[in-house]
Amino acid sequence: MKLASSWSCGWLSMLLWASHCGGLMMDSYRPFSLPVGADTTVCCFSYSVRKLPQNHVKEYFYTSSKCPQPAVVFITKKGREVCANPENDWVQDYMNKLELN
C-alpha cells in the first residue's frame, strides 16, 4: 500500500508541476498583476517580456501611483490584462495610436 500511495503522490506532483509550467507558457504575455490589499487597485509586479500584437489590444490604463512600480495595463480583445513598461517605445506607440482612435 505504501508503494502505491507514494507513487500516486509522485504522479500527482508531476502532473501539478506540468500544468503549472504549461500555464506559465500560455501566459508569457501576462506578467502577473493583483489588487493590493483590501483596495481593488491593480498593480503589476513584472512587465511583459514580449511585445503584444497591436491588433490584439483594444484599450489601456495606467496603474495607480500606490503601486510599487509604474505600469501600463493593456486590455486585449479577449479581455486579458497585460502589464507593460511605460518607458518602452512600443508601449508609448500603442498608447498614442489608441488615443487617436
C-alpha positions as CSV (number, residue, x, y, z in Angstrom):
1,M,0.0,0.0,0.0
2,K,2.8,2.5,0.9
3,L,4.4,2.0,-2.5
4,A,1.1,2.7,-4.4
5,S,0.4,5.7,-2.2
6,S,3.8,7.2,-2.8
7,W,3.7,6.5,-6.5
8,S,0.3,8.3,-6.8
9,C,1.6,11.3,-4.8
10,G,4.6,11.5,-7.1
11,W,2.4,11.2,-10.1
12,L,0.1,13.9,-8.8
13,S,3.1,16.2,-8.0
14,M,4.4,15.7,-11.5
15,L,1.0,16.4,-13.0
16,L,0.6,19.6,-11.0
17,W,4.1,20.8,-11.9
18,A,3.4,20.1,-15.6
19,S,0.1,22.0,-15.6
20,H,1.8,24.9,-13.8
21,C,4.6,25.1,-16.4
22,G,2.0,24.9,-19.2
23,G,0.1,27.7,-17.7
24,L,3.2,29.8,-17.5
25,M,4.0,29.2,-21.1
26,M,0.4,30.1,-22.2
27,D,0.6,33.3,-20.1
28,S,4.0,34.5,-21.4
29,Y,2.4,37.8,-22.4
30,R,0.7,38.2,-19.0
31,P,3.0,39.0,-16.1
32,F,1.0,38.9,-13.0
33,S,-1.0,41.8,-11.7
34,L,-3.0,41.7,-8.5
35,P,-5.1,44.0,-6.4
36,V,-3.2,45.5,-3.5
37,G,-4.5,44.8,0.0
38,A,-8.2,45.4,0.5
39,D,-8.0,48.0,-2.3
40,T,-9.0,46.8,-5.7
41,T,-6.2,48.8,-7.4
42,V,-4.4,46.7,-9.9
43,C,-0.6,46.7,-9.6
44,C,1.9,45.0,-11.9
45,F,4.9,43.2,-10.3
46,S,6.6,42.4,-13.6
47,Y,6.3,43.5,-17.2
48,S,5.6,41.6,-20.4
49,V,8.8,40.4,-21.9
50,R,7.3,40.3,-25.4
51,K,5.7,42.9,-27.5
52,L,1.9,42.3,-27.9
53,P,0.5,42.1,-31.4
54,Q,-1.0,45.5,-31.8
55,N,-4.2,44.2,-33.3
56,H,-5.0,42.3,-30.1
57,V,-5.0,45.5,-28.0
58,K,-8.3,47.4,-27.5
59,E,-7.6,49.7,-24.6
60,Y,-5.2,50.5,-21.8
61,F,-4.9,52.2,-18.4
62,Y,-2.1,53.3,-16.1
63,T,-1.7,51.6,-12.7
64,S,-2.2,53.6,-9.6
65,S,0.6,55.7,-8.0
66,K,0.1,53.5,-4.9
67,C,1.7,50.6,-6.8
68,P,5.4,49.7,-6.2
69,Q,6.3,50.3,-9.9
70,P,4.7,52.3,-12.7
71,A,3.0,50.2,-15.4
72,V,0.6,50.4,-18.3
73,V,-2.0,47.6,-18.5
74,F,-3.2,46.7,-21.9
75,I,-6.6,45.0,-22.3
76,T,-6.8,42.6,-25.2
77,K,-9.8,41.9,-27.3
78,K,-10.2,38.7,-25.3
79,G,-10.3,40.7,-22.0
80,R,-6.9,39.7,-20.8
81,E,-4.8,42.3,-18.9
82,V,-1.1,42.6,-19.8
83,C,1.4,44.6,-17.8
84,A,3.9,46.6,-19.8
85,N,6.7,49.0,-19.1
86,P,5.6,52.6,-19.8
87,E,9.1,53.5,-20.8
88,N,9.3,51.1,-23.7
89,D,8.9,52.6,-27.1
90,W,6.3,50.1,-28.3
91,V,4.2,50.7,-25.3
92,Q,4.2,54.5,-25.9
93,D,3.4,53.9,-29.6
94,Y,0.4,51.7,-28.8
95,M,-0.9,54.2,-26.3
96,N,-0.6,57.1,-28.8
97,K,-2.4,55.0,-31.5
98,L,-5.2,54.1,-29.1
99,E,-5.7,57.7,-28.2
100,L,-6.0,58.7,-31.9
101,N,-8.8,56.1,-32.4
